[in-house]
Amino acid sequence: MALTENEAGLSARLLIAVGGREMPDRPEISARMLTDAAALADLLRQRGPAGLAVEHRVLAEENHLSLPMAAFPSVLRFAAPRG
């Protein structure tokens, strides 16, 4: 017997981060990545499983290569236990 979302007791958080300048030399791709990241966050908030908290962040000055290092402190704070 499969558990429903509520019976499963899901309590999870998801961080979706994207650079504001993902590909500076390809603005159309950057725009698409920004749009797609926001759309995914919205979709998961609306239709994702119960108990999933979604946070979407745009790091305005970062690109595809600089994002991981720039986001690292935020990711650690996001992943740290709350309380």
C-alpha positions in Angstrom: 0.0 0.0 0.0 1.5 3.4 -1.0 1.4 6.2 1.4 -0.3 9.4 0.4 1.7 12.7 0.7 0.2 13.5 4.1 0.7 10.0 5.5 4.3 10.1 4.4 4.9 13.1 6.7 7.2 14.9 4.3 9.1 17.8 5.8 11.7 19.0 3.3 13.2 22.2 2.0 14.5 22.9 -1.5 16.7 25.8 -2.5 16.7 26.8 -6.2 19.5 29.3 -6.9 20.3 31.0 -10.2 22.7 33.7 -11.2 21.3 36.9 -12.5 23.9 36.8 -15.3 24.1 33.1 -16.0 25.7 33.5 -19.4 26.7 37.1 -19.9 27.6 36.6 -23.6 24.2 34.9 -24.3 21.5 37.1 -22.7 18.7 35.0 -24.3 20.0 31.9 -22.4 20.4 33.8 -19.2 16.8 35.1 -19.5 15.5 31.6 -20.1 17.4 30.2 -17.1 16.0 32.9 -14.8 12.5 32.3 -16.2 12.7 28.5 -15.9 14.1 28.6 -12.3 11.3 30.9 -11.2 8.7 28.7 -13.0 10.0 25.5 -11.4 9.9 27.1 -8.0 6.3 28.3 -8.6 5.2 24.9 -10.0 6.7 23.1 -7.0 5.0 25.5 -4.5 1.6 25.0 -6.2 1.7 21.3 -7.2 4.6 19.8 -5.2 4.1 17.4 -2.4 2.7 18.6 0.9 5.4 19.4 3.3 7.9 20.7 0.6 9.0 24.3 1.2 10.6 25.8 -1.8 12.9 28.9 -1.8 14.0 30.6 -5.0 17.0 33.0 -5.0 18.6 35.0 -7.8 22.2 36.1 -7.1 22.1 39.2 -9.3 25.8 39.6 -10.1 26.7 35.9 -10.5 27.1 33.8 -13.6 27.0 30.1 -14.2 30.6 29.6 -13.1 30.7 32.0 -10.1 27.3 30.9 -8.7 28.4 27.8 -6.8 31.1 29.6 -4.8 29.0 32.8 -4.3 26.0 30.8 -3.1 28.0 28.5 -0.8 27.5 30.5 2.4 23.8 30.8 1.7 23.5 27.1 0.9 25.2 26.2 4.2 22.8 28.5 6.2 19.9 27.0 4.3 20.9 23.5 5.0 21.8 24.0 8.7 19.3 22.6 11.1 16.8 25.2 12.4 16.1 25.8 16.0 
